[in-house]
C-alpha cells in the first residue's frame, strides 16, 4: 500500500518540485517523514515524496535557497489614535506561513532562534515591533551566528525588552551604573551559558571537580559597560537625541557621549582597551564571544533540542559543535552548516531504516504550536490571513509572541520526573493534555474556525478499507512506526463506525490523541 502512495503522489510532486542535479530514491518514506517532522511544521504526503525524489541533501539545499515568508508590518496607532498592541494580524500571518508556506526549514529554524532570543509582548507590547524582530531570525537563519548576535543586540525591540536602549554610562557622582540586564542574559541565555562546556556539552571541571563558570559578577558589570551608549532609532521627522524615546523600526545607534570608554576585563581573560567607541567595543565583544569554544555546544544543544531531540548524546553534540567551530572552510558559526549537521547526523537519522528501533529517550514532545501545525498540514488544511489559530496553542500554554519570561515558553533545562530533559513538558499538564484531545475532536468532528478548511478526500478514499486507511495515517503522521496496540485500538474504533467519514474520523481521533503521536521520534 505504501508503494501505491508513492506512485499516486509522484506525478503531482514532479510538477512542483525544483530541478535537482541528481535524483535519489534511497530515502525511504520513513526517512522523509522523520526528516520533515524535524525540519518543517509537519509532513505532508507531497513533501514526503519530494524528499524521496530529491534526496535529503538536495532537499536541504533547496530549502536553504528559499526565503518566501513574511509577517505584515503593523500600524503604530489604532484608527482611534491609541497605541496598537494588537498582535492578532501578526499571529495570523505566522500560522498561515507555517501551514502553507514553502520555506518550511527557514521558518522552523527562525522559530527556534525566536525561542532562544526572547522578546515578549508581555512587556514590549507594541505590535509594530514584532515583524522587524522576526525578520532578524528569518533572514539570518542560515547565515552566521555572529550576525544574529549583532542584529539582536542592536534591535530596538530587544533594546526595550532587556533595557539596553538608553543604557548610559555610570556616573559615580550621582551613584548610577550601567544597566546589567542585557549583558547578563546575553551571556547566560543567548551565547555562553553559566558554565564552561567541552565540545560534547559536558561541563569543564576544576581541580575539585566543580564546574567552571563562564563569567562572574565583575564580567557582567564590564559587559554592561561595553553595552552603554546605544539609543533607539529616531522616528521619522524627529530630531535625533542622545537618548531617544522608543521607536521599533531600524537599528539602534550609538551616542558615544553616553558610552563608557574605560578598559574592561571580560570572560576568557580578554581585555577590552580603553578609549574605544561604542561601535568598537561592540565589535570587540562580538569577536570575544565568537572566540569562546563553549558557545558551540551551548548553542548547538539548544538547536538540537528544538529540532530533533531533548536529550542528544554527548557524541551528537560534539559532532555538531565541531561544525559550529569550523564549517570545513575555517568559518565559525555557520548556521547553514550547523543545521545540516543537526538534521543529517547519524543520531538524528538512526531511526530511518524500516524496522529500526528508536530509543524511548529520543525525540521531544510536540510543543503546542508544532502540534497544531502538524495536525493541520497532515489534514491538508487551507486557511487565510484572517485566522485566529493562535488561540489553540495559547489554550495549551504557548501564546505566540507572549513567552512569559526571558527563559521563553518553557525552560530548556526542565526535566521530567524520570530525570530526562523534557523542556516542552514544563507547560504540559493534565488539563492541557485534555485540551489537546478536545482540539483534535474539534478539528475532526466540528470546525476549528470558519477560515480553516480541512481536506479529508485522500482519507475518505480508503474509508471502506480500514487496513489501508491505517497504513495511510501511519504514513502521514507516525513515520510508519505505529505500534500494534495503537493500530488495534484505531481499527476497533473505525470498525464500529458505519460510514467512510465516520471511520476516518474515528481512526484519526484515536491516533492523533495517542501518546505515540504527541512525542516526535
N, C-alpha and C positions, 0 to 999 in steps of 0.2 A: 504493500500500500504506500509506503514512504517513497519508493521509486516512482510510483504513479504521480505523487505530488510533485516531484522534481520535473517529470515530463510535462505535466499540465502547466506548471508555472514558468517553465524555462522560456517558452516562446515570448510570453509577455515581458519577462525580465530583459531579454535581449533588446527589446525596443527602446528601453530606457537607460540601460547601463552605459557607462563610458567605455571607450575603446581601451583595451589593455594590450600590452606588448606580448604577453604570453598567458593564455588561458590555462588554468589548472583545475582539475576536478578532484585533487587529492583530499580536499577538505570535505569532511562528512557533514551531514545535516546537523549532527550533534556539535561539531566544531563551530559551525556557523551560528547555531542558536546560542551556545555559551559565549562566544565572542561578542555577539550582538547584545546579550544581556549585560556584558561588562562595558561595552563601548558605546551603547546607544540608550535611548529612552525605552527600548523594548523591541524584541524581534518582531518582524512581520514575515509572512511567507515569501514575499517577493525579495525582501532583503536577504533572507537566508539563501535563496537561490543565487542571488547576486554574489554573496561571499563565496559560495561553492564554485561559481563560474569564474570569478576573477582570481580567487586565491586570497589568502589573508593579507599578504604583503601588498599586493596591488590594490586591494580594497582599502587598506590603511592609507596608502599614498593618495588614493582618490579622495578620501575623507580629509586628509591634510590640506588638499587644494581648495576645499570649499569654505566659503565664509558668506553665507547667504541669509542668516537670521539676524533680526534686529529687534530692539524694543523701541516703541514710539516715544519721541520727546514729548514732555508734558508741559502744559502752561504753568507759569509761576503762580498765577492767581486764578481763582474761580471766576465765573461770569459775574458773580456778585462782588468781585473785588477782594475776596478773602483769601488767605493763604491756601494753596491747593495741597492738601495732604492725601488725596485720593489716589492710591496706587492700583486701583482696580484695572484700568486700561493696560498698565504695565504687566500686571499678573496675567491678564487675559492673553496678551500677546506672547508671554513666556510659554503658556500651555499650548497655544496654537503652534508655535515653533517646535515645541517638544514632540507633539503628536504628529505633525505633518511636515516638519522641516527636513531638508535634505542633509544639512551639515550636522548630523547627529553626534559624531565624536567631538567636534568642537564644542557643541553645547554641553555635553557631559563633562568635559574637562573644565570648561569655564564654570560650570556649577560647582565642581569640586573645589576650584580655587575660591569661588564665592563663599563656600562653606568654611574655608580656612581664613581668608582675609575679610573678616566680618565687618560690615557696616549695617546697622539695623534701623529700620523705620520706627522701632520702639522709641528711639531717641532722636535720630536725624529724620524728621518727619516729612520734609518737602519732597513731593513726588518727582519733581524735575531733576532731583539729584541722582536718581537710580539708573535711567538709561545710560548716561555717560559713564557711570561707575561700572555697570555691567559690561560695557564695551571694552574696558581695560582687559578683562579676562577673556572675552571673546577674541579680541584681536591679538592677544599675547599667549593664547592657549598653547600654541605650537612655536612660540618664539624662545626667548631666553629668560630664565628666572630673574636675572639681574634687572631686566627691563620691567618685569612685573613689580619688583620691589620699588623701583624708582617711580613708576607710574602711580602706584597706590599711595606711596609716600606723598606725592605732590597732588593727589586727588583732593579737591575741596570737600568731598563727602567724607573721606577719612579724616581730613583736617578738622572737620566739625565733630565727628563721632568720637575720636580719641584725642581731641584737644591739641593737635599740632598747629593748627592755624592760629595766628596771633600769639604764638608761644614766644614771648620776648625774653631776652637775656635777663639774668637775675640782677637785682640792684641791692647790694648789701646795706646801703644806707636806708632803704625802705623795707628791708627784711624779706625781699621777694627772691624767688629762684625759678629756674626753668621748670615748666610742667613736665613730669616724667611719664605721663600716661602712655603716649605712643611709643616712647623709647622702650619701655618695659614690654609692651605687647609685641612690638616688632621683633624683639629677641625671643621672648618666651613662646609666642604662638605662631609666628609667621616665618621664622628663619632658623633659629638655633635650638630652641627648647631649653629646658632647665639644666640638663646635664650633658656633658660631652659624650658622644657616641662613637663607637667603632663603625666601620662601613656596614656591618651586618645589623646595626641597630642596638647592639648590646652596650651597656654603659662602660665608659673608661673609668677604671678604679685607681685610687691612690694606694699607697703602701699599706694602708689599714683596711683595704678592700671597701672603701666608701666611694660612691660616685663622685666624680669631679664636676663641680658646677661650671657652666659655660660663662657665667658672669656673676658679679656681686653688686652690692648696692652702689659702690663707688663707680662701677661701669655704667649702671643705669643713670646716675647723675651726669656723667660725662657725655653719654649718648644723647641725653636730653639737651645738653648744651649745644651739641652738634646740630640738633634739630631746631634751634632758635632762629628767628628772623623771617619765617615764612608767613605769608598772609594770603587771604582769599583773592582770587582774581577780581579785578574791578568790574562791576556791572556796566553794560553799555551806557554811554553818556555820563558815567560817574567819574569823578576825579580820583585817580589812584592815590591811596594813602599808605602810610607805613603799617597801619592796622585797618584793613578794610572790613566792612560788615560782610556777613556770609553771602556768597554767591557761588552756585554749584556748577557752572559751565566753564570749561577751560582748566588750566593748571594753576596751582598756587605759584606765587612768585616771591623772590627774596627781597626783603627790605634790610639791607646789611646794617643799617643803623641799630637794628634790634637783635643783631646776631652776636653771640659770644665768640670772641676771637682768641680766647686763651688756648693754651696747649691742653690736650685731653688724652688721657690714657684709657684705652678701652680693652675689650676682650682680646685674647690671643697675645697679650703684651704689646699690642700695636699702639704707637704714639701718633696722635694727630697733631701736626705742628701748629704753633701759634701764628696768628696773622692771616689766616685763610678766610675767604668769603664764605657765605652760607652755601653757595653752589659748590665751591671747592671742598668744603667739609662734607657735604652730602656725597660727592663723588668718592672721597676718601673712605667714607663709611661703607658705601656700596662695595668698593673694592675689598675692604676688610671683611665684610660679611661673606662675600663670594669665596674668599680665601680660606674660610673655616670649613675643614673637611666634615665636621659634624652636621653641617647643613644638609648634605646629601642624604644620609639615612633619615634625618628628621623629616624633610620634605617628601622624600620618596615613600616613606611609610604611610604618610597621610594620603598620598595619591593612590597607593595600592589599596588602602582601606576603602576609599570611596569607590574605586572602580572594580576591584576584584575580590578581596578577602580581608576580613577584620584581623586575622591572625597570620600574616605572612611569616614564613620561616626566616630565620636569620640569613640563610643562603639566598633566598629570594631577594630580600632587602639588599644584601651585599651586591648581587649581580646588577640590580637597578641602580644602586648608589654609585657603582663604578662607572656606569654610563653617564650619570649626572656629573661626575668628576671629570670625565673625558669621553666625549661622544665618538672617539676614534680619530678625530682630527684635531685634538688638543683643545676643544671648546668645552668649557664648564657651564652647566646649567641649561643645556639644550633641551627644551621641553619636548620637541618632536621626537628626539632620540629616546628620552625618558619614557614617554607614553608608549612608544613602540616596544621598548624593553619590558614595560609592565604587562602589556597585552600579549606579547609573544613569548614570554618567559615559560620555561618548562613547567613551572608550578601552576601558572595560570591555565596552561593547555593540557595539564596532566589528565583531566577527566574527559578529553575529547574523543578518545577512541571508543567505538561501540563496545559496550560491556565493561568499560573501565570503572573501577570503584572510586568514588570521590570521598575523601576523608570527611568525617562528620564535623571536624573543626574548621573545614574550608568553607569560604563564602561569607555572606553577610545578609542580615535581614533587609528586606526591601524597605527603605525609608518611605514615608507616606507619599512624597511626590513621585518617587520612582514606581511605587506600587500602582498609583493611578495611571501614569503614562504607559506603563507596561500593559496594564489591563486594556486601555483604550486602543493602543496600537495593535494588540493581538486580536481585538474585536473589530478591526477595520473602521475605527471611528472617523467621522468628519466633524469639524467644528469651525466656528468663525471667531472673529476677534471680539465678539460681544459675550463670550463665555465667562462664567464665574466659577470655573473649576477649582480655583484656589480654595474654595470653601471646604472641599472634601479632604485634602491633606491637613488643612487647619483643624478640622474636627479630630484628626489623628495626632495632633500635636506638632505639626510643622506648617506654620503660616509663612508662606513665601515672602521673603524680604523682611520678615519680622523675627529673626532669631532673638531669643530672649536675653542673651548675654553675648559678650565678646567671644565666649567659648563656643558659639554657634548654636545650632538647633539641638545638638547633643555633643557630649564631650568625646573626643577621640580616645580618651583614657578609660571610658566606662567599661566595667567588666560585669559579666553575668554572674549569677550565683555559683556557677561551676568554675569561675576563675578565668574564663576566656574573655578576651576583649570582644565587646559587642556594643559599639557606640550607639547604633540605632535602637537598641533595646532600652536605652535610657528613657525614651519617650513612648515606649510600648507598655501597655497596662491591660488588665482585664477589660476595662471599658473600651480602650481604643481597639483592642482585638475584636470586640463585638461590633464596633463601628465599621471595621474592615469588612466583616461579613455583611453588614447592612448595606454597605456601598456596592458590594458585588450583587446583592439581591436587587438593589435599585437599578443598577445598570442592566441586569438581565431581564427583570420582570416589570420594570417601570421605565422611567426616564430620568437620567441624571439631571438634565435640564434641556430646555427646548432647542438650544443651539448645538446640542451634541447628538449626533445620529450614529448608531451602530449598524454595521452591515454583517449579518449572520448568514449571508447567502451560501458561502462555502460550507459552513457547518450544516446548514439545512439540507444541502445536497446529500449528506450522509445520515440524515435523521432517521432513516429506516434501517440503517446498518450500524448498530451500536459499536461493534468492534472497530470498524473503520473510523467512526466518529471519535472514539477514544484514541486511536492512532493519531488522528489529526490534531486533537487537543494536546496530546503528548508532544507532537512535533512542534507546535506553536509555543506552548507555554512551559514545557517541562524538560526540554533538551533531550527528549526521548529517554527519560530516566524514571518515568512514573513507576512507583512500587506496585507490586501485585496487590497489596492491600488497598491502596488508593484506587487502582483500576477496578477492583471488585466492588468497592463502595460506589464509584461512579456508574458502573454497569448496572448495579442494583437499582440506583435512583433513576437512571434513564429507562430501565426496563419497566418500571412502574408507571411511566407516563404513556399517554395514549396518542400523541401527535408528534410529528417530527420536531416542531418548535418546542414542545414541552420536553422531549427527550434531550434536545440540545441544551435547553436551559438547565435541566436537572444535572446533566453531566458536567457542564461548565461550572455550575454553582459548587458542586462537591469538590472539584479540582481547585478552583480559584480561592476557596476558603480554607484549603488544607495547609498544614504546616509545611509540607513539601514545597508548595508554591511560594509561600511567604519568604523563605530563605533561598537566596540565589546561590547555587553551587556550580 
